[in-house]
Amino acid sequence: LSPVCLWQSQTSGQYQRRVHGGIGKSSAATLTLVHEEFEGKVSYEHLVDLVETTMLKKEAQGTPYGVVLLNEGLVDKMDPEEVEKLFGNVDKGHERLATLISEDLSKAL
C-alpha cells in the first residue's frame, strides 16, 4: 500500500453534513465519512477498516492515491470509554482522529 495521508475537516454548525459533503465533492475525495451517516455508535476499528478497505480498492484499481475526509463529529459517535482510551478526551479526539488512523495504517504497511 501507498503511504497514508488523511485529512480531517473541522466543520461545525447546523449544516455540517452539507458543508463536509461539499468539501468532499469539490476535492473529489475518494471517501468522505460524516458522523450523520452512522446510526448509533461507531468504533475506531470500524473507521480504520473503512479507510483501509478504500485504500486497498484504490490500489487494486491501479490508482494508489486518493483523498479521505473524516468529519470530527465521528469522535462524538464513538463510545466514551474508547475515546478516553485512545485520545484522553473528546476535544483531543477531534484534533487527532485522522492522525491516529494514518499512523495505525502506516504501521501496517
N, C-alpha and C positions, 0 to 999 in steps of 0.2 A: 504494500500500500504506500501511497504518497505521504509526505509529511502532512501533519494535521494543522490547520489554521481555522479556528471558528470565530464567528463574530456574534456578539451578544448585544441586542438592542435594548436600550433602556427608555422605552416609551411609556407614557403614563396618561391617565385620564380616561374619560368615558369612551372615547373612540380608539382605544389602544389596539384592538384587534384589527380595525381597518387601517390604522397607521402602519402597524407592523406588517400586515399583508401587503400594503402598498410598497413598503420598503423592499420586501421580498420580491415582488413582481418587477419593480423598477431596476433591481440589481440582478435580475434573472437568477435568483437564488435556487440552488438545487433542492434545498429543503428549508422550509420555514416552519418552525414549531411555535405555536401560540397557545398559551395556557387555556384559553376558552375552548380549544379543540378537544380537551380531555375531560371526561366525566369522572368525578371522584378523584382519588389520589393518583399520583404518578410517581414511580420510583426513579431514582437516579440511574439504576441499571437499565431500566426501560429506555430512558433518554439516550444513554450510551449506545444501546443496541440499535436504536433508530438511526443514529448518526453513523455508526459503523456499517450498518446494512446499506445505507445510502452511499457510503464510500466504496464498498465492495461492488455495488451495482455500477457506479461510475467507472471503476477500474475495469470491470468486465466489458463495458461499452467502449473501452479504449480512450476514455477521457478522464484521466486520473486527477482531476481537479474539480473544484466547484465551490459554491458558497453555501454555508449553513448558517441560518439565523435562528437564535434562541431567544425567546422573549423572557425577560427577567421574572415575569409572573409565574413561570414554570416552577420556581422555587416555592411559591405560595401553595402550589398543588401537591408538594411533597409532604410526607409525614414529618411532623415537627421533630421527632426523635432523630430521623435520618438527617434532617437539616442541621441539627445540633451536632451530630457526629461528624458530618462532612465539612461544615463551614463554621460552626460555633454559634452563629445566629442568622436570622433571615437576611439582614442587611448585607452581611458578608457573602451569603449565598447569591444575592442579587448581583454582587460585584464579581464573584468568582466561578459561577456555574460553567460558562463556556471555557474558561481557562482550565478548570479541573477536568472536564471532559476531554479537552485537547491533550492535556498531559497524560491522562489514562490511556487514550488511544495511541499516543506517540510511544508509550512504553510497550504497547502490544505489537508494535512494528518490529 
